[in-house]
Amino acid sequence: MMIMAAAGKESPSRSTEEKTSTRRQNEVNRKLKYISLAILVIQNASLILSIRYVRTLPGDHFFTTSAVVMAEVLKVFTCLIIILIQGRGNVKSFVSLLYDSIVVQYLDTLKLAVPSLIYTLQNNLQYVAISNLPAATFQVTYQLKILTTALFSVLMLRKSLSKIQWISLVLLFAGVAIVQVEQEGGKQKEALTSTNQSYFKGLVSVIISCLSSGFAGVYFEKILKGSSASVWMRNIQLGIFGTVLGLLGMWWNDGAAIAEKGFLFGYTPMVWGVIFNQAFGGLLVAVVVKYADNILKGFATSFSIIVSTITSVYLFGFHVDLIFTLGAGLVIGAVYMYSLPKPNASPSSTSTSSSSHSKGGDSELAAFLPNPKAPGKKKGN
């Protein structure tokens, strides 16, 4: 009886401790959400603004094709170090894992050739687009990747969209169209013409980039369903193809100039900052994105558009009028609406939707999302 009484006395104490622990955990998660929001906004806006800045500075410019290759190399190198650390520095096990995952399972590796080719094209096109479009215009227009990802998901994965999501896609397209009409006849086009930039070239580049982003993200999701490979190994496989394809593109487009001036021609501390942001930005977001739900990621994308626009006004003399504000407002609202969970959706389905259309669809982010399965050897195809 005394033992039972003692146990009864301990129960309320234990319950209080559990409640306190849960409260503390909730508080930590809430703080991590706000930190995640800040990181997502900064990474979203800073990459576009910094590329625009270094590409519009007077003087000789770096070769964008070499920057794409350098970002891939840094990404692969980082993932190799992470896998080595996860293996507690066991070099023999590390080499064996690489050999098994890349060489033995070569068919699985080859599956990533297509998305890697598209991502390499996309990265090069982003440089072209941002070099020829105002940062705010690019940021707004680039949200079309949400539309392309959604359409490819419906066509290739047979996914269903809610009525709110379909409405948001219509609003998204309308908002981007309004911005383009305003830019076509406004002061921005005159400013671009005066600085030897091609608005049409930038617009075509960002549209192709959105199409490739949507297709690559959905294709990547489709071929990797049921895979047990770690996220870091997937990035190494992608990076190998990306580096090779990037080198081929560099040789084709800038081979003679790079042979004359050098691979690192025009690289300044600011350019290195852009490359590091591009290489590690996705990896950093992958670490924090698990603390941000789909709504928060949609809000981060919307807020980054506002940050890019305001910064462009002061940094590049960007002119904001009523029509641009209307178009951008529609896009911001559409992005937020699209990120809302479906009515009567279960937590698991909401989570799946989040991983499919995350970070403003940064389709490449799908390559960085944490894998719930432990890394290990894959079964043969």
Beta strands, then each sheet from edge to edge (+ up, - down):
end
